[in-house]
Amino acid sequence: YYREVGEFQVFLCYPSNKGTSEVLTRAELVRSYFQRGTTLVEGASEIIIIRTPQIAGTSIIGDRIIVPVLIQYSVGVF
């Protein structure tokens, strides 16, 4: 048994001609789904969200608005 700590990154990509409200609303939904303390089980592994996810701002790349959501976790590996 050992414990791994990492960061999962979710990148939301929306058309830039629609504004930011829709993509930021979706980022908040992702953030609320992975609340601090949430425990997920996959097989024999237990994944624990160790911090409240962070919405890391917005960027425009080409014709897309990109909003990253950063989720820090730890997992016990058997």
ChimeraX attribute file (.defattr): number of C-alpha atoms within 10 A of each C-alpha:
attribute: neighborCount
match mode: 1-to-1
recipient: residues
	/A:1	5
	/A:2	7
	/A:3	12
	/A:4	10
	/A:5	13
	/A:6	12
	/A:7	13
	/A:8	12
	/A:9	13
	/A:10	15
	/A:11	15
	/A:12	17
	/A:13	17
	/A:14	18
	/A:15	15
	/A:16	16
	/A:17	9
	/A:18	11
	/A:19	12
	/A:20	15
	/A:21	9
	/A:22	10
	/A:23	20
	/A:24	20
	/A:25	11
	/A:26	13
	/A:27	22
	/A:28	14
	/A:29	11
	/A:30	18
	/A:31	19
	/A:32	12
	/A:33	11
	/A:34	20
	/A:35	16
	/A:36	17
	/A:37	13
	/A:38	14
	/A:39	15
	/A:40	13
	/A:41	10
	/A:42	7
	/A:43	7
	/A:44	9
	/A:45	13
	/A:46	15
	/A:47	20
	/A:48	20
	/A:49	22
	/A:50	20
	/A:51	16
	/A:52	17
	/A:53	24
	/A:54	15
	/A:55	18
	/A:56	13
	/A:57	10
	/A:58	15
	/A:59	13
	/A:60	13
	/A:61	11
	/A:62	9
	/A:63	11
	/A:64	16
	/A:65	21
	/A:66	22
	/A:67	22
	/A:68	18
	/A:69	19
	/A:70	19
	/A:71	22
	/A:72	18
	/A:73	22
	/A:74	17
	/A:75	19
	/A:76	14
	/A:77	12
	/A:78	10
